[in-house]
Amino acid sequence: MNEATSAARYADRYFVVRDGLRLHYRDYSGSADRPPLLCLHGLTRNSRDWADFAERHSPHFRVLALEVRGRADSDYDPQPMRYNPLSYAGDVIELLDQLGIEQAIFVGTSLGGLITMTVAAMAPQRIAATILNDVGPELTSVGLDRIRSYVGRDVRFSSWDDAAEKIATNNGRVPASYTHDDWVKMAKRVCREENGQIRFDYDMAIAVPFETSGPTPTIDMWPLFRALAEKPLLVVRGEVSDLLSADALEKMHAVASDMQSTIVPGVGHAPELNEPEAIAAIDAFLDKVAP
C-alpha cells in the first residue's frame, strides 16, 4: 500500500522524554483486546519503514511505530553519546508509560532488536512477545563494518535516482531482485528533501558512539537475549544477511529452545517483512500469541 493511502490510517503523535526531547511516532488504530505492536526501526531508518507492516496488521492490532531520538521527526540529541540502546530503551519505556500500556509485542529490526533486548533486561514485564528482524546477541564484524562505512556521512543527492543508486551500493545491491524503482522507493523512506537537495533523514551525530567506542556492542548481549527468550520469540533472518549469521541463529536456538525462526530467501540485512515467508511466519506467530 502506498504512502498516500497509508496516511489516512495513522495519526502523527509526539511525546516528551525525561531529558526534554520531543519524539515522534505513528499511531495506527487497532483493537484494545490484545497488546499493541510496538515497531522499532534500524539504525538509520524511521517510522516510514513500517507503513506496509502497519497497514497489514491494523486494525486487528494497534500499531505504534516509534522514531527514536535523532531520526526523522524526532528531536536530535545535543549529546550524541546518548545515541545508544540504553537511552533508546528508556525512551520506549517512557512511551509505554505515557500511553498507559502495560505490555506490547515488540517488533525490532536491527538496532530495534538491540533496543528490545535492552528493554528485556530493564523491564521484562513490558514485553508480551517479540519479533526480531535480522538481529541477535551476536553480530558479524563484516556487517558492522559495512554499516560503519556509510553511517554518519552527510552525503547530498541531486535526485531520487542518485540517492537510490547510493543506497543500493550501501546494501550491496541485495536483494538482487530489486529494480531501480524498488531502490527509489527505499530512498524515499530513508531520505528527505532539504534546500533543493536530498539527504539521509537522521542526525549524522548518531555515528559518534561508533567512532568513540567502535561498532561492536561493549556489553555481552547474551544475558539480555536470554531474558528476552523468556517470552514468545520469533526471529526472521535474511538468507544472505551479513549481520546475523546462520551460526549465530543456531546458537540462539540452542539458548532459546522455544524460539521460532524463519529464513527469507535471497534477502540480506534486513528483510522488509513483506516477503511471503516473513508474512506467513509473522501471521502464524501473532495468531498464537495474540489470537
C-alpha positions in Angstrom: 0.0 0.0 0.0 1.4 3.4 -0.9 2.3 6.2 1.5 -0.6 8.4 0.4 -3.1 5.6 1.2 -1.4 4.8 4.4 -1.5 8.4 5.6 -5.3 8.1 6.2 -4.8 5.2 8.6 -2.5 6.7 11.3 -2.1 9.8 13.4 1.3 11.5 13.9 1.8 11.9 17.6 4.6 13.2 19.9 5.7 12.8 23.5 8.5 14.4 25.6 11.0 12.2 27.4 12.9 12.8 30.6 15.7 14.9 29.0 13.3 17.2 27.2 13.5 15.7 23.7 10.2 15.5 21.7 9.9 12.2 19.9 7.6 11.3 17.1 5.6 8.1 16.5 2.9 6.9 14.1 -0.2 5.6 15.8 -2.3 3.2 13.8 -5.6 2.5 15.4 -6.5 -1.0 16.4 -8.1 -3.4 18.8 -7.7 -2.8 22.5 -8.3 -6.5 23.3 -4.7 -7.5 22.6 -1.3 -5.9 23.2 -0.3 -3.3 20.6 2.6 -4.0 18.1 5.5 -1.7 19.0 7.7 -1.3 15.9 11.3 -0.2 16.3 13.4 0.6 13.2 17.0 0.1 12.3 20.0 2.4 12.9 19.5 4.9 10.1 15.8 4.4 9.5 12.5 5.8 10.7 8.8 5.1 11.1 8.2 5.1 7.3 9.8 1.7 7.2 6.7 0.2 8.9 4.0 1.6 6.6 3.2 -1.7 4.8 3.6 -3.8 8.0 1.3 -1.5 10.0 -1.3 -1.5 7.2 -1.3 -5.3 7.2 -1.8 -5.6 11.0 -4.0 -2.6 11.8 -6.8 -2.5 12.9 -6.6 -6.1 14.2 -3.7 -4.6 16.3 -2.9 -1.1 17.3 0.5 -0.4 15.8 2.9 2.1 17.2 5.9 3.0 15.0 8.4 5.0 17.1 11.1 7.2 15.7 14.0 7.1 18.2 15.8 10.2 19.0 17.9 11.7 16.2 15.7 10.3 13.4 13.2 12.0 11.0 10.6 14.0 13.0 12.1 13.2 16.5 14.4 15.7 18.1 18.1 15.4 17.6 20.0 14.9 20.8 22.6 17.6 21.7 24.6 15.0 23.5 25.5 12.4 20.8 26.8 9.8 23.3 23.2 9.3 24.3 22.6 7.7 20.9 22.8 4.2 22.4 20.4 1.3 23.1 20.2 2.1 26.8 18.8 5.6 26.1 16.5 4.4 23.3 15.2 1.7 25.7 14.4 4.3 28.3 12.5 6.3 25.7 10.5 3.2 24.7 9.5 2.6 28.4 8.5 6.2 28.7 6.3 5.9 25.7 4.5 2.9 27.1 4.2 4.7 30.5 2.7 7.8 29.0 0.3 5.8 26.9 -0.7 3.6 29.8 0.3 0.5 28.0 1.4 -2.3 30.3 2.7 -4.7 27.7 3.4 -4.6 24.0 4.5 -7.1 21.3 7.9 -5.7 20.2 8.9 -5.9 16.6 12.6 -4.8 16.2 14.7 -4.5 13.1 18.4 -4.4 13.6 19.0 -1.6 16.2 15.3 -2.0 17.1 16.1 -5.6 18.2 19.0 -4.4 20.3 16.7 -1.9 22.0 14.2 -4.7 22.6 16.8 -6.9 24.2 17.8 -3.9 26.4 14.2 -3.4 27.5 14.1 -7.2 28.3 16.8 -6.6 30.8 15.4 -3.3 32.2 11.7 -4.1 32.3 10.9 -7.6 31.1 7.2 -7.3 32.2 6.6 -4.7 29.4 7.2 -7.4 26.7 4.4 -9.7 25.8 6.3 -11.3 22.9 9.0 -10.3 20.4 9.7 -10.5 16.7 13.4 -9.9 16.0 14.2 -8.9 12.4 17.7 -10.0 11.3 19.4 -9.2 14.6 20.6 -11.1 17.7 23.1 -11.0 20.5 26.0 -11.9 18.2 26.6 -9.7 15.1 29.3 -10.2 12.4 32.2 -7.8 12.0 31.6 -7.9 8.3 28.1 -6.5 8.6 29.1 -4.0 11.3 32.0 -2.7 9.2 29.7 -2.3 6.2 27.3 -0.2 8.3 30.1 1.8 9.8 31.4 2.6 6.3 28.4 4.8 5.5 26.6 5.8 8.7 27.0 9.5 9.6 28.3 10.6 6.2 26.3 13.6 5.3 26.0 12.9 1.6 23.7 15.1 -0.5 22.0 13.9 -3.7 20.8 15.8 -6.7 17.9 13.5 -7.5 16.0 10.5 -6.2 17.7 8.4 -8.8 21.1 9.4 -7.5 20.0 8.6 -3.9 18.7 5.2 -5.0 22.0 4.3 -6.6 23.9 5.2 -3.4 21.6 3.2 -1.2 21.7 0.2 -3.5 25.5 0.3 -3.2 25.4 0.7 0.6 23.3 -2.5 0.6 25.5 -4.5 -1.7 22.6 -4.4 -4.2 20.9 -7.1 -2.2 18.2 -8.3 -2.8 19.3 -8.9 -6.3 15.6 -9.0 -7.4 15.3 -5.2 -6.6 14.7 -3.0 -9.6 15.8 0.6 -9.8 12.2 1.6 -8.8 12.5 -0.5 -5.7 15.6 1.3 -4.7 13.9 4.7 -5.4 11.1 3.6 -3.0 13.6 2.8 -0.4 15.4 6.1 -0.9 12.1 7.9 -0.3 11.7 6.1 3.0 15.2 6.8 4.3 15.9 10.3 2.9 14.2 13.7 2.9 14.3 16.8 0.7 16.1 19.8 2.1 17.0 23.1 0.4 16.7 21.6 -3.1 18.8 18.6 -2.2 18.1 15.1 -0.9 19.8 13.8 2.3 19.5 11.0 4.7 16.8 11.6 7.3 18.8 11.3 10.6 21.3 13.2 12.7 24.7 12.4 11.4 25.9 12.5 15.0 24.5 9.0 15.6 27.8 7.9 14.3 29.7 9.5 17.2 29.4 6.5 19.6 30.7 4.3 16.8 33.7 6.5 16.3 34.3 6.6 20.1 33.9 3.0 21.1 33.6 1.1 17.8 30.6 -0.6 16.4 30.7 -3.7 18.4 28.5 -3.7 21.5 30.6 -3.1 24.6 28.5 -5.4 26.7 27.7 -9.1 26.4 24.2 -9.2 24.8 23.6 -12.9 25.5 22.2 -12.4 29.0 19.8 -9.8 27.5 18.8 -12.2 24.8 18.2 -14.9 27.5 15.9 -12.5 29.3 14.0 -11.8 26.0 13.7 -15.5 25.3 11.6 -16.0 28.5 8.7 -14.7 26.4 7.4 -16.0 23.0 10.0 -15.1 20.3 10.2 -15.2 16.5 13.4 -14.4 14.6 13.4 -13.5 11.0 16.7 -13.8 9.1 17.7 -12.8 5.6 19.2 -15.8 3.9 22.3 -13.8 2.8 22.4 -11.4 5.8 25.9 -10.1 6.6 24.9 -9.1 10.1 23.1 -12.1 11.6 24.9 -15.3 10.6 23.4 -18.7 10.2 25.8 -19.9 13.0 24.5 -17.1 15.3 20.9 -18.2 14.6 21.8 -21.7 15.6 23.3 -20.5 18.9 20.2 -18.5 19.6 18.1 -21.7 19.1 20.4 -23.6 21.5 19.8 -20.9 24.2 16.1 -20.4 23.5 14.7 -23.8 22.9 11.1 -22.5 22.2 12.3 -19.8 19.8 10.8 -19.9 16.3 12.7 -18.7 13.3 12.2 -18.3 9.5 14.6 -17.6 6.7 13.7 -15.1 3.9 15.4 -16.4 0.6 17.6 -14.1 -1.4 17.4 -11.2 1.1 20.2 -9.7 3.1 20.1 -7.3 6.0 17.3 -6.7 6.7 14.1 -8.3 5.4 11.3 -5.7 4.9 8.8 -8.2 6.4 6.5 -8.0 3.4 8.1 -11.1 1.8 5.8 -14.2 1.7 8.0 -16.2 4.0 8.1 -13.4 6.6 4.4 -12.7 6.3 3.5 -16.3 6.8 5.7 -16.7 9.9 4.6 -13.5 11.5 0.9 -14.2 10.9 1.2 -17.6 12.5 3.2 -16.2 15.4 0.7 -13.5 16.1 -2.2 -15.8 15.8 -0.6 -17.9 18.5 0.5 -15.2 21.0 -2.5 -12.8 20.5 -5.4 -14.7 18.9 
